[in-house]
């Protein structure tokens, strides 16, 4: 049972600088080991935590963002709307206003700043948010519409469904781009999953830089820890980043993964290991308060 002594959820984001390191594997097995938590799959372009958790989806909600529409009878083409839009979703060229809905984040800045009150907003669906349960685990996933170029607005919407009073696990997309930053922002701790290879180290360095810019405490899990070299350990020691867990290369884990089975279900010894991991995460969070 997870408890919070601060009156709000302890939010843990799980990220990685690259795909394939085992980020979702860690998120799912940690959630199953803890029980009464909420897991949000924020990899909205390729959500796959449901494959392992097999949740019962109870509700589907369209993810809507407001996009601007200009009343040409009021517009004076002053250009202030385009100046305030950092995403270039609205552009004024002489006496023409161009709207690029696919670039809009729905922030409303253009309608707020318009001196002529010429901008209204219409709804645009960018994806779907599914809400359900997998046993004790509250489950939320976002599914971005095919062809949508930006995941961040959907992730922002998905995070509004954080509900669990004890602990929330955010399974981030791979990489260090905007969707990852949107997922990780506001977390109490960011757990970075890596592998001991030159590629793993390179992308871990990028992910650490991202988390440091956001001023979020960092812990590391090394997956397939008994292969590769010691570069990850040397880097973490140099940066004073704690390695909170090591998961070895294990054929049983790979076989269970290939069948869509979280390995804590058949390798009970790992349940206590993941609970110990969470205790370390909680301690890291409290150190930084």
Phi, psi and omega per residue, in radians:
X1 nan 2.289 -3.127
X2 -1.696 2.375 3.093
X3 -2.217 2.629 3.093
X4 -2.061 2.268 -3.139
X5 -1.789 0.253 -3.096
X6 -2.096 0.019 3.040
X7 1.465 0.091 3.077
X8 -2.559 2.852 -3.092
X9 -1.097 2.514 2.924
X10 -1.432 1.987 -3.038
X11 -1.756 2.098 3.133
X12 -1.993 2.087 3.015
X13 -1.714 2.429 3.131
X14 -2.049 2.066 -3.008
X15 -2.341 3.036 3.056
X16 -2.758 2.655 -3.133
X17 -1.301 -0.264 -3.124
X18 -2.552 2.866 3.088
X19 -1.395 2.781 3.034
X20 1.460 0.161 -3.127
X21 -1.482 -0.271 -3.094
X22 1.874 0.351 -3.105
X23 -1.041 -0.899 -3.140
X24 -1.169 -0.613 3.081
X25 -1.025 -0.788 3.124
X26 -1.147 -0.775 -3.113
X27 -1.048 -0.821 -3.083
X28 -1.192 -0.807 -3.106
X29 -1.200 -0.572 3.060
X30 -1.157 -0.789 -3.141
X31 -1.056 -0.763 -3.133
X32 -1.171 -0.570 -3.140
X33 -1.281 -0.515 -3.117
X34 -1.542 -0.647 3.098
X35 1.618 -1.656 -2.984
X36 -1.395 1.280 3.107
X37 -2.328 3.062 3.038
X38 -2.075 2.317 3.110
X39 -2.046 2.197 3.059
X40 -1.929 2.087 3.046
X41 -1.513 1.804 -3.083
X42 -1.661 0.117 3.042
X43 -1.470 1.267 -2.904
X44 -1.236 -0.265 3.083
X45 -1.455 -0.509 3.130
X46 -2.528 1.080 -3.134
X47 -1.164 2.336 -3.128
X48 -2.428 0.038 3.106
X49 -1.080 -0.509 -3.135
X50 -1.110 -0.452 3.139
X51 -1.089 -0.619 -3.088
X52 -1.616 -0.634 -3.105
X53 -1.479 -0.469 -3.119
X54 0.857 1.011 -3.092
X55 -1.281 2.754 2.965
X56 -1.595 1.984 -3.125
X57 -1.382 2.129 -3.077
X58 -1.782 -0.360 -3.047
X59 -2.672 2.431 3.019
X60 -2.128 2.250 -3.073
X61 -2.177 2.199 3.070
X62 -1.155 2.361 3.109
X63 -1.590 1.991 -3.031
X64 -2.009 2.421 2.946
X65 -2.178 2.585 3.086
X66 -1.435 2.335 3.082
X67 -2.122 2.630 -2.999
X68 -1.401 2.597 2.960
X69 -2.332 2.377 -3.004
X70 -1.828 2.264 3.028
X71 -1.480 1.863 -3.056
X72 -1.166 -0.341 3.114
X73 -1.306 -0.335 3.125
X74 -1.822 -0.462 -3.017
X75 -1.172 2.348 3.077
X76 -1.853 0.081 3.097
X77 1.019 0.683 -3.137
X78 -1.255 -0.400 3.078
X79 1.533 0.023 -3.097
X80 -1.132 -0.575 3.128
X81 -1.102 -0.745 3.116
X82 -1.188 -0.584 3.141
X83 -1.173 -0.621 -3.073
X84 -1.453 -0.310 -3.091
X85 -1.463 1.846 -3.108
X86 -1.299 -0.184 -3.127
X87 -1.766 0.029 3.118
X88 1.006 0.635 3.129
X89 -1.455 -0.236 3.062
X90 -2.419 2.264 -3.038
X91 -2.360 2.371 3.090
X92 -1.881 2.139 3.102
X93 -2.165 1.848 -3.064
X94 0.956 -1.971 -3.108
X95 -1.903 0.573 3.115
X96 -2.274 2.361 3.038
X97 -1.923 2.136 -3.136
X98 -1.808 2.281 3.074
X99 -1.897 2.284 3.053
X100 -2.072 1.513 -3.007
X101 -1.044 -0.569 -3.094
X102 -1.166 -0.336 3.129
X103 -1.649 -0.173 -3.020
X104 -1.320 2.353 3.078
X105 -1.722 0.030 3.081
X106 1.218 0.508 -3.069
X107 -1.356 -0.407 3.109
X108 1.435 0.092 -3.085
X109 -1.099 -0.640 -3.086
X110 -1.144 -0.756 3.133
X111 -1.219 -0.549 3.135
X112 -1.182 -0.687 -3.009
X113 -1.545 -0.244 -3.063
X114 -1.077 2.072 -3.080
X115 -1.277 -0.278 -3.094
X116 -1.799 0.052 -3.091
X117 0.930 0.725 -3.068
X118 -1.644 -0.086 -3.056
X119 -1.939 2.126 2.996
X120 -1.926 3.128 -3.099
X121 -2.261 2.506 3.038
X122 -2.125 2.759 -3.096
X123 -1.491 2.485 3.094
X124 -2.398 2.193 -3.136
X125 -1.488 2.219 3.141
X126 -1.905 -0.188 -3.127
X127 3.069 -2.849 -3.107
X128 -2.351 2.503 3.034
X129 -1.961 2.178 3.123
X130 -1.868 2.365 -3.098
X131 -2.199 2.345 3.129
X132 -2.912 -2.759 -3.119
X133 -2.476 2.611 2.970
X134 -2.197 1.520 -3.033
X135 1.170 -2.168 3.122
X136 -1.334 -0.271 -2.991
X137 -1.503 2.147 2.972
X138 -1.303 2.368 -3.012
X139 -2.236 2.332 3.060
X140 -2.389 2.362 3.005
X141 -2.445 2.529 3.043
X142 -1.776 2.481 3.103
X143 -2.194 1.920 -3.114
X144 -1.304 2.383 3.080
X145 -1.037 2.503 3.105
X146 -1.058 2.317 3.125
X147 1.623 -0.207 3.091
X148 -1.234 2.277 -3.053
X149 -1.473 -0.261 -3.010
X150 -2.262 2.218 -3.133
X151 -1.590 -0.419 -2.977
X152 -1.005 -0.776 3.137
X153 -1.070 -0.609 3.121
X154 -1.223 -0.693 3.102
X155 -1.098 -0.712 3.104
X156 -1.053 -0.740 3.086
X157 -1.119 -0.758 -3.104
X158 -1.047 -0.685 -3.108
X159 -1.188 -0.271 3.073
X160 -1.231 -0.189 3.138
X161 -1.692 0.247 3.001
X162 -1.120 2.167 -3.035
X163 -2.279 -0.561 -2.968
X164 -1.079 2.292 -3.100
X165 -1.362 -0.208 -3.067
X166 -1.796 -1.108 -3.090
X167 -2.580 2.475 3.136
X168 -2.230 2.310 3.110
X169 -1.929 2.158 3.100
X170 -1.857 1.999 3.091
X171 -1.553 1.853 -3.018
X172 -1.428 2.801 2.964
X173 -1.152 2.848 3.058
X174 -1.290 2.809 3.073
X175 1.696 -2.830 -3.133
X176 -2.412 0.353 -3.091
X177 -1.457 -3.005 -3.022
X178 -0.932 -0.764 3.140
X179 -1.048 -0.618 3.109
X180 -1.212 -0.766 3.139
X181 -1.073 -0.727 3.117
X182 -1.100 -0.654 3.124
X183 -1.202 -0.829 -2.999
X184 -1.318 -0.548 -3.103
X185 -0.929 2.276 3.117
X186 1.554 -0.019 3.127
X187 -1.284 2.660 3.029
X188 -1.367 -0.609 3.108
X189 -2.532 2.509 3.001
X190 -1.951 2.053 3.099
X191 -1.680 2.079 -3.105
X192 -1.773 2.177 3.131
X193 -1.754 2.235 -3.092
X194 -2.420 3.100 3.074
X195 -2.341 2.621 -3.009
X196 -1.442 1.126 3.090
X197 -2.273 2.863 3.078
X198 -0.993 -0.699 3.097
X199 -1.154 -0.748 3.126
X200 -1.055 -0.757 3.131
X201 -1.125 -0.789 -3.133
X202 -1.004 -0.810 -3.088
X203 -1.341 -0.462 3.010
X204 -1.112 -0.738 3.118
X205 -1.035 -0.705 3.106
X206 -1.145 -0.741 -3.121
X207 -1.174 -0.668 3.088
X208 -1.100 -0.751 3.110
X209 -1.045 -0.696 3.105
X210 -1.095 -0.858 -3.111
X211 -1.122 -0.639 3.106
X212 -1.134 -0.685 3.097
X213 -1.080 -0.556 -3.138
X214 -1.551 -0.010 3.120
X215 1.006 0.788 3.135
X216 -1.941 2.289 3.084
X217 -1.012 2.527 -3.021
X218 -2.140 2.411 2.906
X219 -2.279 2.783 -3.059
X220 -2.190 2.436 2.919
X221 -1.988 2.234 3.099
X222 -1.758 1.987 3.107
X223 -1.630 2.620 -3.052
X224 0.905 0.864 -2.920
X225 -1.198 -0.315 -3.076
X226 -1.720 0.355 3.014
X227 -2.142 3.012 3.061
X228 1.330 -2.578 -3.060
X229 -2.144 -2.984 -3.062
X230 -1.780 0.281 -3.093
X231 -1.058 -0.666 -3.133
X232 -1.113 -0.759 3.141
X233 -1.119 -0.735 -3.139
X234 -1.121 -0.731 3.137
X235 -1.113 -0.803 -3.120
X236 -1.128 -0.655 3.102
X237 -1.141 -0.733 -3.141
X238 -1.112 -0.652 -3.104
X239 -1.585 -0.012 -3.100
X240 0.999 0.788 3.098
X241 -1.827 2.166 -3.094
X242 -1.279 2.339 2.959
X243 -1.570 1.947 -2.958
X244 -1.580 -0.343 -3.118
X245 -2.817 2.555 3.020
X246 -2.185 2.267 3.114
X247 -1.992 2.119 -3.070
X248 -1.331 2.845 2.943
X249 -1.190 2.110 -3.038
X250 -2.473 2.141 -3.103
X251 -1.073 -0.598 3.138
X252 -1.095 -0.721 3.118
X253 -1.098 -0.756 -3.134
X254 -1.119 -0.703 -3.138
X255 -1.153 -0.751 3.112
X256 -1.121 -0.724 3.109
X257 -1.025 -0.745 -3.102
X258 -1.135 -0.366 3.119
X259 -1.722 0.052 -3.129
X260 1.284 0.531 -3.114
X261 -1.970 2.068 3.056
X262 -1.054 2.339 -2.953
X263 -1.242 -0.327 3.094
X264 -1.181 -0.296 3.127
X265 -1.251 -0.482 -3.123
X266 -2.094 -0.109 3.091
X267 -2.157 1.371 -2.979
X268 -1.004 -0.477 -3.093
X269 -1.083 -0.381 -3.123
X270 -1.388 -0.320 3.108
X271 -1.050 -0.805 3.125
X272 -1.174 -0.582 3.119
X273 -1.138 -0.684 3.123
X274 -1.281 -0.565 3.061
X275 -1.154 -0.685 3.069
X276 -1.116 -0.652 3.079
X277 -1.034 -0.788 -3.111
X278 -1.166 -0.626 3.084
X279 -1.068 -0.681 3.096
X280 -1.160 -0.667 3.118
X281 -1.128 -0.780 3.099
X282 -1.045 -0.746 3.128
X283 -1.111 -0.697 3.112
X284 -1.112 -0.713 3.114
X285 -1.090 -0.753 -3.108
X286 -1.209 -0.547 3.103
X287 -1.095 -0.569 -3.017
X288 -1.574 -0.108 -3.129
X289 -1.351 nan nan
